[in-house]
Amino acid sequence: MKKKIWWFWIILVVILAVVAIGVYVKSLSFDTTLKFNVTDAVSKEWVWNSKIQLEGRIIEGFFQKDFTFTHLRPGKAVLKIEAPSYTGKSINLNLKKGENIVDKPIYLKGYEIPGLDHFVIFTSKVEKGIKLEIRPVGKDKKAVINHPCLNIKIVTRVSEQIKNGAYVSEPTDSGSERGKELYRGEIKWNWDSTPETIFRYSAVVPVSGVRKSKASYWVLDYLLIVPDSRKIEDKELEGMVRKILSMKSIKEMTDFLDGYKGKIKYFTDTTWNEKATQ
């Protein structure tokens, strides 16, 4: 008799376990979920400090691109995505029971670097030329590190550095002038999405494009054009750069750029005493 009771309890436990597993599996298969990707339209990387809302719930994003909502209610819903200094998006969905996937990345386009006051550019020698590490600085005098990737344009000019009519033979703090122009062009940049970096933008001035000169030191002048993507398209921006490259004087350039006030901001910077690399 005791043996039968023992078997009864074993069978009961097994049955309950099977039922519990079945209920769990069933709940998983009918859990309504949504997977999607939120990406910066220019860098194709993360969108900093994004807030994603669906059915009254919020996910915050920082250095990730892929997101998932679980335990959703099937039916019509609106996925709302916002982030500082980005144009937000609202996407209408019709959620079905089970897994839902937004097939294509949801691109958000940035329109400003928040609080931007100026840029600081640091140079270093690399195999193909002079590397520029570009740091935006806010009105609070602090570096702006996590910000939208904008389609900025960087025009660089390389000139001989002279003093009293002769080439500079060693770094000097005063009295230098620009001599003959050796290079002028738009520099293509790279975007570093590594969380801990302090320089998101970097570029290289190609030494191969610099005309030969006996100058020991160069002057590097930079013009950085920062577009507001809400007010100017990339095609118009590219046409602007082509016109600038054909202009001879700085005043001609700045007068031209002033005509785009509201659509762009522009900044200049200069590096003196750059050791010639040829």
Protein Blocks (a to p, Z undefined) as FASTA:
>chain_A
ZZmmmmmmmmmmmmmmmmmmmmmmmmmmmpccdddddddfklopacehiacdeehiacdd
fkbmbdcdehiaedddddddddehiacddddddddehjdddfbacddddfbdehiabdcd
dddddfklccdddddddfkopacfbdcddddddddddddddeehiacfbdcfehpacddd
fbdcdddddddfbfkbcbfbacdddfklpccdfbfbdcdddddddddfklocfklmmmmm
mmmmmpmbfklmmmmmmmmgojaccdddddehiacdZZ
